[in-house]
Amino acid sequence: MAGILGNLSGKTAVITGGASGIGLAMAERFGAEGMNVVIADVEDTALTAANDSLLAKGVESRAMRCDVSDLGSIEALADFAYEEFGNVHVLCNNAGVVHRDLVWEASIESWNWVLGVDLWGPIYGVKTFVPRMIASGEPGHVVNTASTAGILTFPGICSYDVAKQGVVALSEVLLADARNAGVPILASVLCPGVVRTKIGTSERNRPGNVQGAAFGTKGLTTATEAIDPEEVAERVLDAIREGHFWIMTHPRYVGLAQDRAKAMETGAPPPVPSPI
Ligand SMILES: NC(=O)c1ccc[n+]([C@@H]2O[C@H](COP(=O)([O-])OP(=O)(O)OC[C@H]3O[C@@H](n4cnc5c(N)ncnc54)[C@H](O)[C@@H]3O)[C@@H](O)[C@H]2O)c1
């Protein structure tokens, strides 16, 4: 398959969760291709620092505070991006948080927070941006950040599993509906394994009514298979160029997903990956 955007230089990408980690790495990589970028995040200080660093590298970057769990905030982000650059060609629904809970103990506040950011965020992004992308008459590409938890169910992070498996479904149905409707929109779903970012300190952004232990950074920083966000960003760029749907950074999880599919033939329980 081939991508549908052609030359990326001068085209515009909007990236949520763009102040840190994978989102910032995507902004840097897209900027190096000559793309305009709009980064959006809830962390004002990190957002300003990220925007300044992008500008210092010569990237046409803009930043806007946006809470992806709020539809009005995403609509304001779209207004801003279209005002600044006239069009949006790449939308990366990437902002994300994770929380540790046993499924029978997770509070409704905890479910609401994680599903609000990780699932409603991408839904609001598609709902708000894709009609404008289609109306522009130019091709568009949506990259949704799921996780290996989008294709496998990890113990101890119930809301994250449910949200990310929803993000995979959202991405698949976006691709299918666009194809059936004959509109020039492609979708990709990013399913990284462990990446060295600040996701382990997600609680820095959690609402005051969400209780519980911090997710923790140990597994993310010490895992031998951990990769840097720049490597992920390179994979995302390749997927946009090649028109790939699945963006898998750690092949061993693909093997586990195959085991999960095989279990459907026999009725065996799904494989349980090691907790992160
Ligand atoms: N790091 C990993 O190992 C890993 C693995 C699989 C998937 N992911 C996914 O990658 C994505 C990016 O995370 P990361 O690893 O770069 O972590 P990160 O914490 O470095 O970056 C996430 C960003 O999202 C922002 N954010 C949080 N809540 C928000 C909200 N309501 N609205 C807007 N922005 C918000 C944070 O401020 C932060 O800048 C997430 O969707 C995460 O689930 C990460």
PDBQT file of the ligand as one rigid body, heavy atoms in Angstrom, charges set to zero:
ROOT
HETATM    1  N1  LIG A 301       5.380   5.049  26.887  1.00  0.00    +0.000 N 
HETATM    2  C1  LIG A 301       4.914   3.846  26.633  1.00  0.00    +0.000 C 
HETATM    3  O1  LIG A 301       5.522   2.829  27.013  1.00  0.00    +0.000 OA
HETATM    4  C2  LIG A 301       3.621   3.694  25.854  1.00  0.00    +0.000 A 
HETATM    5  C3  LIG A 301       3.273   2.413  25.391  1.00  0.00    +0.000 A 
HETATM    6  C4  LIG A 301       2.096   2.261  24.678  1.00  0.00    +0.000 A 
HETATM    7  C5  LIG A 301       1.301   3.347  24.413  1.00  0.00    +0.000 A 
HETATM    8  N2  LIG A 301       1.651   4.579  24.871  1.00  0.00    +0.000 N 
HETATM    9  C6  LIG A 301       0.760   5.691  24.566  1.00  0.00    +0.000 C 
HETATM   10  O2  LIG A 301       1.492   6.742  23.969  1.00  0.00    +0.000 OA
HETATM   11  C7  LIG A 301       0.764   7.961  24.126  1.00  0.00    +0.000 C 
HETATM   12  C8  LIG A 301       1.725   9.057  24.528  1.00  0.00    +0.000 C 
HETATM   13  O3  LIG A 301       2.202   8.802  25.841  1.00  0.00    +0.000 OA
HETATM   14  P1  LIG A 301       3.740   8.932  26.245  1.00  0.00    +0.000 P 
HETATM   15  O4  LIG A 301       4.221   7.566  26.507  1.00  0.00    +0.000 OA
HETATM   16  O5  LIG A 301       4.463   9.787  25.299  1.00  0.00    +0.000 OA
HETATM   17  O6  LIG A 301       3.583   9.623  27.706  1.00  0.00    +0.000 OA
HETATM   18  P2  LIG A 301       3.870  11.111  28.202  1.00  0.00    +0.000 P 
HETATM   19  O7  LIG A 301       3.289  11.191  29.561  1.00  0.00    +0.000 OA
HETATM   20  O8  LIG A 301       5.313  11.425  28.031  1.00  0.00    +0.000 OA
HETATM   21  O9  LIG A 301       3.021  11.986  27.192  1.00  0.00    +0.000 OA
HETATM   22  C9  LIG A 301       1.603  12.025  27.256  1.00  0.00    +0.000 C 
HETATM   23  C10 LIG A 301       1.134  13.467  27.128  1.00  0.00    +0.000 C 
HETATM   24  O10 LIG A 301      -0.287  13.503  27.188  1.00  0.00    +0.000 OA
HETATM   25  C11 LIG A 301      -0.643  14.672  27.934  1.00  0.00    +0.000 C 
HETATM   26  N3  LIG A 301      -2.006  14.592  28.462  1.00  0.00    +0.000 N 
HETATM   27  C12 LIG A 301      -2.459  13.906  29.552  1.00  0.00    +0.000 A 
HETATM   28  N4  LIG A 301      -3.754  14.137  29.740  1.00  0.00    +0.000 NA
HETATM   29  C13 LIG A 301      -4.168  14.979  28.742  1.00  0.00    +0.000 A 
HETATM   30  C14 LIG A 301      -5.403  15.564  28.388  1.00  0.00    +0.000 A 
HETATM   31  N5  LIG A 301      -6.515  15.365  29.130  1.00  0.00    +0.000 N 
HETATM   32  N6  LIG A 301      -5.461  16.360  27.297  1.00  0.00    +0.000 NA
HETATM   33  C15 LIG A 301      -4.331  16.605  26.581  1.00  0.00    +0.000 A 
HETATM   34  N7  LIG A 301      -3.132  16.087  26.860  1.00  0.00    +0.000 NA
HETATM   35  C16 LIG A 301      -3.043  15.272  27.928  1.00  0.00    +0.000 A 
HETATM   36  C17 LIG A 301       0.418  14.737  29.018  1.00  0.00    +0.000 C 
HETATM   37  O11 LIG A 301       0.481  16.020  29.621  1.00  0.00    +0.000 OA
HETATM   38  C18 LIG A 301       1.671  14.362  28.245  1.00  0.00    +0.000 C 
HETATM   39  O12 LIG A 301       2.323  15.493  27.713  1.00  0.00    +0.000 OA
HETATM   40  C19 LIG A 301      -0.332   7.659  25.153  1.00  0.00    +0.000 C 
HETATM   41  O13 LIG A 301      -1.564   7.510  24.471  1.00  0.00    +0.000 OA
HETATM   42  C20 LIG A 301       0.104   6.346  25.758  1.00  0.00    +0.000 C 
HETATM   43  O14 LIG A 301      -0.992   5.598  26.250  1.00  0.00    +0.000 OA
HETATM   44  C21 LIG A 301       2.799   4.779  25.573  1.00  0.00    +0.000 A 
ENDROOT
TORSDOF 0
